[in-house]
Amino acid sequence: MSTDAPLKTQRLAALAFCSAWYIISGSIGLNALIKANQRETHFRKQAPAGVTLNFHINDLYQPGVVLTTVCAISGLLAVIFLILTLRWPKHATGSLKIQAWIFTFLSLWLLATQIPYTDFVANRSARIDAFLDGQQLPAQVVQATLAADGESAKYNKLHPAVLLAIFPWIALLFATVLIFILFAAARRRVPSEMTSQLPISEGEKRADL
């Protein structure tokens, strides 16, 4: 295996899988954010005349924005490093540790957001406050009205949010594999550089003469 581009095939495969899953996850995240806004609009249109609705979904919406952003950044970087490895392998080899640490940071950031997001989708609901002529209606009335209309405020009933709670985990799995490959390739590159920089002995110099 060439020491100029250690584990090149493995790196290309891992980068390709990472870019695909991160792009898919980012697209799902964007769709989830759009659907959340559309769901708010739908509920407001279905509300009786004179009733004002306030939605409290920041516990899900804000982590969703972070997840979408991190997935988009990670997917873009994976594509860039994939092209760099294909077209300019020596430049890509020179930045192996940088690539590894970048994906390590992004993966930890994604993991720190994905864990609470997954828990929120599984166990929480949107809080909806309803007001009629300035007076807040009891939460039981709001829940009963939603149930009568066949609607639910539970996050796990929002299909795009459920998908966003699943797909980034797959992206994280491939990112973990990529990180190990990048660090392994960086370690293989170091001995080759040290060998190429060894001083020439006196005997070798005379042989050359």
KOLLUMDREN-268107 format. One record per residue: residue number from 1; y, z, x of N, C-alpha, C in turn. Coordinates in pm, 1 decimal. Layout:
N
PT     n        n_v        n_w        n_u       ca_v       ca_w       ca_u        c_v        c_w        c_u
PT   NUM          Y          Z          X          Y          Z          X          Y          Z          X
...
***
This chain:
209
PT     n        n_v        n_w        n_u       ca_v       ca_w       ca_u        c_v        c_w        c_u
PT     1     -120.0        0.0       84.8        0.0        0.0        0.0      124.3        0.0       87.8
PT     2      223.2      -81.2       51.9      343.8      -93.5      132.9      424.9       34.9      129.3
PT     3      467.1       79.3      249.8      551.9      198.4      256.0      697.2      164.4      228.2
PT     4      728.5       32.1      226.5      864.9       -8.4      193.1      893.2       11.7       44.4
PT     5      789.1        2.6      -36.5      803.1       23.6     -181.3      683.4      104.0     -230.5
PT     6      675.7      232.4     -197.4      559.2      313.7     -234.0      543.4      328.6     -384.9
PT     7      418.9      314.9     -429.6      384.4      330.2     -572.4      470.8      241.3     -661.7
PT     8      500.0      121.8     -614.9      589.6       33.0     -689.9      532.8       -2.0     -826.8
PT     9      404.9      -39.0     -831.2      343.3      -76.8     -958.5      345.3       39.4    -1057.2
PT    10      311.6      157.7    -1008.3      311.2      276.0    -1095.5      451.8      308.0    -1144.7
PT    11      550.2      293.7    -1056.1      688.6      320.7    -1096.4      735.9      221.1    -1201.4
PT    12      701.4       94.6    -1182.3      741.3       -7.7    -1279.8      679.5       20.0    -1416.4
PT    13      551.2       55.9    -1417.0      484.0       84.4    -1544.2      545.8      205.7    -1612.9
PT    14      568.6      312.2    -1536.1      626.0      434.3    -1594.0      767.6      409.9    -1644.6
PT    15      846.7      335.4    -1568.9      983.5      304.0    -1612.2      982.7      219.2    -1739.0
PT    16      888.9      125.5    -1747.9      880.4       40.4    -1866.9      846.6      122.9    -1990.8
PT    17      746.6      211.6    -1978.6      709.5      296.2    -2092.3      823.0      390.9    -2129.9
PT    18      888.1      449.3    -2029.1      998.6      541.6    -2056.3     1113.3      471.5    -2127.4
PT    19     1150.7      355.0    -2076.6     1262.1      282.8    -2138.4     1229.8      249.1    -2283.7
PT    20     1105.3      205.9    -2309.6     1066.5      169.4    -2446.0     1072.9      289.3    -2540.3
PT    21     1013.8      401.7    -2498.9     1008.9      518.3    -2587.8     1145.2      584.1    -2603.4
PT    22     1225.9      581.7    -2498.3     1360.5      638.1    -2510.9     1447.2      552.6    -2602.7
PT    23     1435.4      421.0    -2591.1     1513.0      332.5    -2678.4     1468.9      349.2    -2823.5
PT    24     1337.1      357.5    -2844.9     1285.8      380.6    -2980.6     1337.8      513.4    -3035.7
PT    25     1330.7      618.7    -2954.9     1376.6      751.3    -2999.1     1526.0      751.7    -3027.6
PT    26     1603.7      685.5    -2941.6     1747.8      677.1    -2964.3     1781.1      602.5    -3092.1
PT    27     1706.0      494.7    -3119.7     1727.5      418.3    -3242.9     1693.5      502.2    -3365.6
PT    28     1584.5      577.2    -3355.8     1546.8      666.4    -3466.4     1653.5      773.0    -3487.2
PT    29     1706.9      826.3    -3377.2     1811.9      927.4    -3387.8     1936.2      873.8    -3455.8
PT    30     1976.3      752.7    -3417.8     2093.4      691.6    -3481.2     2068.8      670.0    -3629.9
PT    31     1949.3      624.0    -3663.6     1914.4      603.3    -3803.8     1913.7      735.0    -3880.6
PT    32     1865.8      842.0    -3816.4     1862.7      973.1    -3882.2     2003.4     1023.0    -3913.1
PT    33     2096.0     1001.4    -3820.3     2234.3     1043.5    -3843.1     2297.0      963.9    -3957.5
PT    34     2269.4      834.2    -3960.0     2323.2      749.6    -4067.5     2265.5      791.5    -4202.2
PT    35     2133.9      814.3    -4205.9     2068.7      853.4    -4331.2     2117.8      989.6    -4380.2
PT    36     2148.2     1080.5    -4287.9     2199.9     1211.8    -4327.6     2334.3     1197.0    -4398.1
PT    37     2420.4     1110.8    -4343.7     2550.1     1086.7    -4408.3     2532.2     1017.3    -4543.2
PT    38     2438.8      923.2    -4549.4     2413.6      853.8    -4675.9     2358.8      949.7    -4781.3
PT    39     2278.4     1045.0    -4737.3     2221.2     1142.8    -4831.6     2330.5     1232.2    -4889.0
PT    40     2426.6     1270.7    -4805.0     2540.6     1347.9    -4855.3     2616.0     1268.4    -4961.0
PT    41     2642.7     1142.3    -4930.4     2714.4     1056.3    -5025.0     2637.1     1042.7    -5155.8
PT    42     2505.6     1028.6    -5145.3     2421.0     1016.1    -5264.6     2429.9     1141.8    -5351.1
PT    43     2421.1     1258.9    -5288.4     2429.0     1383.7    -5364.4     2564.2     1397.6    -5433.8
PT    44     2670.5     1359.8    -5363.8     2804.9     1372.3    -5422.9     2819.8     1280.1    -5544.0
PT    45     2761.1     1160.9    -5535.4     2769.3     1067.6    -5648.0     2688.6     1117.1    -5767.7
PT    46     2579.5     1188.9    -5739.8     2494.1     1238.7    -5847.5     2546.2     1367.9    -5910.4
PT    47     2644.5     1430.2    -5845.3     2697.4     1557.0    -5897.0     2770.1     1534.5    -6029.4
PT    48     2760.3     1628.8    -6122.8     2832.1     1616.6    -6250.6     2983.4     1610.6    -6229.0
PT    49     3052.9     1558.3    -6327.0     3198.4     1547.0    -6317.2     3261.4     1685.0    -6300.6
PT    50     3355.4     1694.9    -6208.4     3425.6     1820.0    -6183.9     3359.0     1910.0    -6082.1
PT    51     3239.1     1873.1    -6037.6     3165.8     1954.1    -5939.5     3191.2     1899.2    -5799.2
PT    52     3230.8     1987.4    -5709.0     3253.0     1951.7    -5568.7     3142.6     2011.3    -5483.0
PT    53     3089.0     1930.1    -5393.0     2979.5     1975.2    -5307.1     3025.3     1984.3    -5162.0
PT    54     2988.7     2093.4    -5097.1     3010.6     2110.0    -4952.8     2874.9     2123.5    -4884.4
PT    55     2853.9     2042.6    -4781.6     2725.5     2043.1    -4711.0     2740.0     2111.8    -4575.8
PT    56     2641.4     2193.3    -4542.1     2638.5     2261.4    -4412.3     2508.7     2220.1    -4341.6
PT    57     2519.4     2118.7    -4255.6     2400.5     2065.7    -4187.5     2421.9     2058.0    -4036.2
PT    58     2520.7     2132.1    -3986.2     2548.9     2125.1    -3842.2     2432.3     2173.3    -3756.8
PT    59     2350.2     2264.1    -3812.0     2235.9     2312.0    -3734.1     2138.8     2199.3    -3701.9
PT    60     2136.5     2094.5    -3785.7     2050.9     1978.6    -3760.0     2129.7     1860.9    -3703.7
PT    61     2251.3     1843.2    -3753.5     2329.3     1724.4    -3717.4     2369.7     1725.9    -3570.2
PT    62     2420.3     1838.8    -3522.7     2466.7     1844.7    -3383.7     2353.9     1826.0    -3282.5
PT    63     2237.8     1894.2    -3297.6     2127.2     1863.0    -3206.7     2081.1     1718.4    -3218.1
PT    64     2090.6     1661.8    -3338.5     2052.8     1521.7    -3356.0     2142.3     1428.3    -3276.4
PT    65     2272.0     1459.7    -3272.4     2365.5     1380.0    -3191.9     2329.8     1390.1    -3044.3
PT    66     2299.5     1512.6    -2999.3     2263.5     1532.7    -2857.9     2135.7     1457.2    -2824.1
PT    67     2034.1     1467.9    -2909.1     1907.8     1398.5    -2885.2     1928.3     1248.1    -2876.6
PT    68     2006.1     1194.7    -2969.9     2031.7     1050.8    -2970.5     2103.7     1007.8    -2844.2
PT    69     2201.7     1087.0    -2801.8     2278.7     1054.0    -2681.6     2192.6     1059.0    -2556.4
PT    70     2113.8     1166.3    -2542.3     2029.0     1180.8    -2423.0     1924.5     1069.8    -2417.5
PT    71     1865.4     1037.0    -2531.3     1766.4      929.0    -2534.3     1830.2      795.3    -2497.6
PT    72     1951.0      770.9    -2547.2     2019.4      645.5    -2515.3     2051.0      636.7    -2366.4
PT    73     2103.0      746.1    -2309.1     2134.7      747.9    -2165.5     2007.9      730.3    -2082.3
PT    74     1902.5      801.9    -2118.1     1776.7      793.9    -2043.5     1716.4      654.5    -2052.0
PT    75     1720.2      595.5    -2171.6     1667.4      460.1    -2187.4     1744.7      358.7    -2106.2
PT    76     1877.9      371.3    -2105.5     1961.8      279.6    -2028.3     1933.7      292.5    -1879.0
PT    77     1924.8      415.9    -1829.8     1897.2      437.6    -1687.5     1758.3      387.0    -1649.5
PT    78     1660.7      406.4    -1738.4     1525.7      356.8    -1709.9     1525.0      205.0    -1697.1
PT    79     1600.1      137.5    -1782.4     1610.1       -9.0    -1773.7     1678.2      -50.3    -1643.5
PT    80     1786.3       19.6    -1607.3     1858.3      -12.4    -1483.4     1768.0        5.4    -1361.8
PT    81     1697.1      118.8    -1355.1     1608.1      143.7    -1240.6     1489.0       48.3    -1240.8
PT    82     1446.1        4.9    -1359.1     1337.8      -93.1    -1367.9     1381.4     -226.3    -1307.2
PT    83     1500.3     -271.0    -1344.2     1553.5     -396.2    -1288.8     1576.7     -382.5    -1138.9
PT    84     1629.5     -266.8    -1098.2     1654.7     -242.7     -955.7     1524.7     -247.4     -875.5
PT    85     1419.0     -188.9     -930.7     1290.0     -188.0     -861.6     1230.2     -328.0     -852.7
PT    86     1252.5     -409.3     -954.9     1200.1     -545.7     -955.4     1277.5     -638.1     -862.2
PT    87     1409.6     -631.3     -869.4     1492.8     -727.2     -796.8     1526.9     -682.1     -655.6
PT    88     1554.9     -553.7     -639.4     1596.0     -500.8     -508.9     1512.4     -377.1     -475.8
PT    89     1384.0     -396.6     -444.8     1293.3     -282.3     -423.7     1336.1     -189.0     -311.6
PT    90     1397.6     -242.1     -204.8     1439.3     -155.4      -94.5     1550.3      -60.4     -138.0
PT    91     1644.4     -110.7     -217.6     1751.5      -23.8     -268.9     1693.6       81.8     -363.1
PT    92     1597.3       40.3     -445.1     1534.3      135.6     -537.1     1458.1      242.6     -460.1
PT    93     1391.1      201.4     -352.0     1315.3      296.9     -270.7     1407.2      399.1     -205.5
PT    94     1525.6      356.3     -168.3     1620.1      447.1     -104.0     1675.9      553.0     -196.3
PT    95     1658.7      533.9     -327.1     1714.2      630.3     -423.7     1605.3      699.1     -505.4
PT    96     1484.9      706.1     -451.8     1373.1      763.3     -528.2     1397.6      908.2     -569.2
PT    97     1444.1      990.7     -474.5     1469.1     1131.6     -507.7     1582.9     1145.0     -608.4
PT    98     1684.4     1061.2     -593.3     1795.9     1064.9     -688.6     1745.8     1031.7     -828.4
PT    99     1664.4      926.2     -838.8     1607.2      889.3     -968.5     1525.3     1004.3    -1026.8
PT   100     1442.8     1065.6     -941.0     1357.1     1174.7     -988.4     1439.0     1291.4    -1041.3
PT   101     1543.7     1329.2     -969.3     1625.9     1442.3    -1012.3     1707.8     1408.4    -1135.9
PT   102     1751.2     1283.2    -1149.0     1824.2     1241.8    -1269.4     1735.6     1256.8    -1392.6
PT   103     1613.4     1204.4    -1383.5     1523.2     1213.1    -1498.9     1475.6     1356.4    -1523.3
PT   104     1468.2     1436.4    -1418.4     1434.4     1577.9    -1436.7     1543.2     1648.8    -1516.6
PT   105     1668.7     1625.3    -1479.0     1780.8     1687.1    -1550.7     1784.5     1642.7    -1696.6
PT   106     1772.6     1510.9    -1719.2     1778.3     1459.0    -1855.8     1660.4     1509.3    -1939.3
PT   107     1543.6     1521.1    -1877.9     1425.8     1569.0    -1950.9     1440.0     1715.6    -1990.2
PT   108     1493.4     1796.6    -1899.7     1515.6     1938.0    -1931.9     1620.3     1952.7    -2041.9
PT   109     1723.4     1870.9    -2036.0     1827.0     1871.3    -2139.8     1766.4     1832.3    -2274.5
PT   110     1685.9     1727.0    -2272.6     1621.3     1682.1    -2395.6     1526.1     1788.4    -2449.6
PT   111     1448.8     1849.9    -2361.4     1353.7     1952.9    -2403.6     1425.3     2072.0    -2466.4
PT   112     1536.6     2113.2    -2404.7     1612.0     2228.1    -2455.4     1670.1     2201.4    -2594.1
PT   113     1692.1     2075.4    -2626.8     1744.3     2039.8    -2759.0     1632.2     2008.8    -2856.9
PT   114     1526.3     1948.8    -2806.7     1416.3     1905.7    -2892.9     1341.7     2023.1    -2954.7
PT   115     1326.3     2131.0    -2879.7     1252.5     2247.4    -2931.5     1319.8     2305.6    -3056.6
PT   116     1449.7     2340.1    -3051.4     1511.0     2392.9    -3174.4     1520.3     2289.1    -3285.2
PT   117     1543.6     2161.8    -3248.4     1552.7     2058.1    -3351.4     1421.3     2047.7    -3429.0
PT   118     1310.5     2046.9    -3357.4     1179.9     2038.7    -3422.8     1157.4     2158.3    -3515.5
PT   119     1198.6     2276.7    -3470.2     1184.3     2397.3    -3552.1     1272.0     2389.4    -3676.8
PT   120     1395.5     2339.0    -3660.5     1486.4     2329.3    -3775.2     1431.7     2232.4    -3880.0
PT   121     1380.2     2118.4    -3835.3     1326.0     2020.1    -3929.1     1207.8     2078.9    -4005.9
PT   122     1126.2     2155.1    -3937.3     1006.1     2210.0    -4000.7     1036.7     2323.6    -4097.7
PT   123     1139.7     2402.5    -4068.8     1155.3     2529.3    -4141.3     1287.8     2548.3    -4215.2
PT   124     1384.8     2463.9    -4192.4     1515.7     2489.5    -4251.9     1552.3     2386.9    -4359.1
PT   125     1657.9     2421.1    -4431.3     1711.4     2333.5    -4535.3     1862.4     2324.5    -4519.7
PT   126     1918.0     2218.6    -4574.6     2063.3     2206.7    -4577.9     2119.7     2309.2    -4676.4
PT   127     2229.3     2370.1    -4639.4     2295.6     2462.8    -4732.1     2402.5     2385.0    -4807.4
PT   128     2390.0     2385.1    -4940.1     2481.9     2309.5    -5024.9     2557.6     2407.1    -5113.8
PT   129     2688.9     2407.8    -5099.2     2774.8     2489.9    -5185.5     2835.2     2400.4    -5292.9
PT   130     2823.0     2442.3    -5417.9     2877.0     2366.5    -5530.7     2989.0     2446.3    -5596.8
PT   131     3098.9     2377.9    -5627.4     3215.5     2442.3    -5688.4     3252.6     2368.4    -5816.7
PT   132     3279.5     2444.9    -5921.1     3325.1     2390.8    -6048.3     3455.9     2458.4    -6085.2
PT   133     3561.7     2378.7    -6087.5     3696.0     2431.2    -6115.8     3733.0     2544.3    -6020.0
PT   134     3695.5     2528.2    -5893.5     3731.0     2626.1    -5791.4     3637.6     2744.7    -5782.9
PT   135     3543.6     2755.2    -5875.0     3448.8     2866.6    -5874.4     3314.7     2819.9    -5817.1
PT   136     3262.4     2897.8    -5720.8     3135.4     2859.7    -5659.7     3020.1     2889.4    -5753.8
PT   137     2933.2     2790.0    -5768.6     2815.5     2806.2    -5852.8     2705.9     2879.1    -5775.4
PT   138     2622.3     2955.7    -5843.6     2512.7     3026.2    -5775.2     2418.8     2928.2    -5705.7
PT   139     2363.4     2972.2    -5593.8     2271.5     2886.4    -5518.0     2149.2     2849.0    -5601.5
PT   140     2107.8     2939.8    -5691.1     1991.7     2911.0    -5774.5     2017.5     2792.1    -5866.3
PT   141     2142.0     2780.4    -5914.5     2177.4     2668.0    -6001.6     2169.8     2537.2    -5924.1
PT   142     2218.9     2539.4    -5800.8     2215.3     2418.8    -5717.0     2071.2     2377.0    -5690.8
PT   143     1986.3     2473.7    -5654.4     1846.5     2442.4    -5625.6     1774.0     2391.9    -5750.0
PT   144     1803.1     2451.8    -5863.4     1739.0     2409.1    -5988.2     1781.0     2267.4    -6025.1
PT   145     1907.6     2235.8    -6003.2     1957.3     2101.3    -6032.9     1891.6     1997.9    -5942.5
PT   146     1879.5     2030.6    -5813.7     1813.5     1939.6    -5719.7     1667.9     1916.9    -5759.4
PT   147     1599.2     2025.8    -5794.9     1458.3     2014.5    -5832.8     1441.9     1931.1    -5959.6
PT   148     1534.3     1947.8    -6054.6     1527.2     1871.4    -6179.1     1546.6     1722.5    -6154.5
PT   149     1625.7     1689.3    -6053.4     1650.2     1548.5    -6018.8     1546.6     1493.3    -5921.4
PT   150     1448.0     1575.9    -5885.3     1346.6     1531.3    -5790.6     1396.2     1524.0    -5647.9
PT   151     1501.5     1598.5    -5617.2     1559.8     1599.0    -5483.1     1526.8     1729.9    -5412.5
PT   152     1550.3     1731.5    -5283.1     1525.5     1852.2    -5204.2     1625.1     1859.1    -5090.3
PT   153     1666.4     1981.6    -5057.7     1757.9     2002.2    -4945.6     1683.8     2032.1    -4816.3
PT   154     1550.5     2033.0    -4821.5     1472.4     2062.3    -4701.7     1483.7     1948.3    -4601.3
PT   155     1498.4     1984.9    -4474.0     1510.6     1883.3    -4369.6     1382.4     1802.2    -4353.5
PT   156     1267.6     1864.2    -4381.2     1142.8     1790.4    -4362.2     1118.7     1685.8    -4470.6
PT   157     1209.8     1676.8    -4566.7     1202.8     1571.1    -4666.9     1285.9     1449.5    -4625.3
PT   158     1359.2     1462.8    -4515.4     1438.9     1351.6    -4463.8     1354.9     1280.7    -4357.7
PT   159     1296.6     1168.2    -4396.9     1197.8     1101.1    -4311.8     1249.4     1067.6    -4171.7
PT   160     1370.5     1011.4    -4155.4     1418.5      982.4    -4019.5     1430.9     1107.6    -3932.8
PT   161     1467.4     1220.9    -3994.5     1476.9     1345.8    -3918.3     1339.4     1390.5    -3870.1
PT   162     1237.8     1370.4    -3953.1     1100.8     1404.2    -3913.1     1056.7     1317.0    -3796.2
PT   163     1089.8     1187.9    -3802.5     1054.2     1097.1    -3692.6     1123.9     1138.1    -3562.9
PT   164     1250.1     1181.3    -3574.3     1323.5     1224.3    -3455.0     1266.8     1354.6    -3399.1
PT   165     1199.5     1430.5    -3482.5     1134.8     1553.1    -3434.8     1002.9     1523.9    -3364.0
PT   166      955.8     1397.9    -3371.5      826.5     1361.3    -3313.0      840.7     1270.9    -3190.6
PT   167      914.5     1160.9    -3205.3      913.9     1055.9    -3102.7      969.6     1099.3    -2967.0
PT   168     1075.6     1178.7    -2960.1     1122.0     1220.9    -2827.1     1018.1     1299.8    -2748.0
PT   169      924.8     1366.0    -2816.9      816.8     1434.5    -2744.5      731.0     1333.9    -2667.6
PT   170      707.7     1217.9    -2727.9      631.0     1113.1    -2659.3      709.9     1061.4    -2539.9
PT   171      841.3     1042.1    -2560.0      926.4      997.9    -2449.0      925.1     1100.0    -2335.6
PT   172      926.5     1228.3    -2371.0      921.8     1333.9    -2269.2      790.9     1331.3    -2190.7
PT   173      682.2     1299.9    -2258.1      552.5     1291.2    -2190.6      555.3     1183.3    -2082.7
PT   174      604.5     1064.5    -2118.5      612.3      956.2    -2020.7      715.2      986.5    -1912.2
PT   175      821.9     1056.4    -1948.5      922.7     1093.8    -1848.4      863.7     1189.9    -1745.8
PT   176      778.8     1281.8    -1791.8      713.6     1375.0    -1699.2      625.7     1300.2    -1599.6
PT   177      550.4     1202.7    -1649.9      467.1     1120.1    -1561.5      554.6     1045.2    -1461.7
PT   178      665.1      988.3    -1510.6      756.7      914.7    -1423.4      812.9     1004.0    -1313.6
PT   179      851.9     1125.0    -1349.1      910.0     1217.4    -1250.4      809.7     1248.1    -1139.4
PT   180      684.9     1274.6    -1176.3      581.8     1301.6    -1075.0      560.8     1180.4     -984.3
PT   181      560.8     1061.1    -1043.8      542.1      939.3     -964.1      658.8      919.3     -868.0
PT   182      780.7      942.9     -915.7      898.5      924.6     -830.2      898.3     1022.0     -712.9
PT   183      866.5     1147.7     -739.0      861.7     1245.2     -629.4      748.3     1212.7     -531.6
PT   184      633.8     1167.4     -584.6      522.0     1129.5     -497.6      559.8     1010.0     -410.7
PT   185      629.0      912.3     -469.6      672.6      795.5     -393.1      773.7      835.1     -286.7
PT   186      861.4      928.6     -320.2      961.2      974.9     -222.5      893.4     1044.0     -104.8
PT   187      788.2     1121.3     -131.9      715.3     1188.7      -23.4      642.8     1088.5       65.9
PT   188      591.9      981.2        7.1      523.6      879.3       87.1      622.1      801.7      174.0
PT   189      744.6      792.4      128.6      844.5      716.2      202.9      890.6      791.9      326.0
PT   190      898.5      924.6      318.7      950.1     1005.7      429.6      866.8      991.1      556.2
PT   191      731.4     1002.2      552.3      653.8      985.3      674.9      670.7      848.1      738.1
PT   192      682.3      743.8      654.2      698.4      609.4      708.5      830.4      595.8      781.9
PT   193      936.1      661.4      730.7     1066.1      656.3      797.8     1060.1      730.7      930.3
PT   194      990.5      845.6      931.3      980.4      923.6     1054.4      903.4      845.9     1160.5
PT   195      798.2      773.6     1119.9      719.3      694.7     1213.9      801.8      582.7     1274.0
PT   196      883.9      518.2     1189.1      964.4      406.5     1237.1     1076.0      451.2     1329.5
PT   197     1111.2      581.5     1324.3     1220.7      631.3     1405.7     1173.0      704.5     1530.8
PT   198     1039.6      705.7     1559.7      988.4      772.8     1678.6     1038.5      703.1     1804.1
PT   199     1077.1      777.2     1910.5     1125.9      715.0     2033.0     1014.3      641.7     2106.0
PT   200     1049.4      535.7     2175.0      953.4      456.8     2251.4      925.4      526.9     2382.7
PT   201      797.2      543.9     2417.8      759.8      612.6     2541.1      785.1      523.2     2661.3
PT   202      784.2      585.4     2782.5      807.2      510.6     2905.3      698.3      406.8     2926.8
PT   203      572.7      443.5     2893.2      463.8      348.5     2910.0      480.7      226.5     2822.7
PT   204      527.6      248.3     2698.2      550.2      136.4     2608.0      662.7       48.4     2656.7
PT   205      766.3      112.7     2716.3      877.2       35.3     2769.6      830.1      -55.8     2882.3
PT   206      743.4       -2.5     2976.4      694.3      -83.2     3087.9      606.6     -197.4     3036.6
PT   207      526.8     -167.1     2931.4      441.0     -271.1     2875.3      523.0     -384.0     2817.1
PT   208      636.2     -347.5     2755.3      723.1     -450.2     2700.1      783.8     -535.8     2809.4
PT   209      813.3     -471.6     2927.0      869.4     -546.6     3039.0      762.7     -637.2     3100.7
***
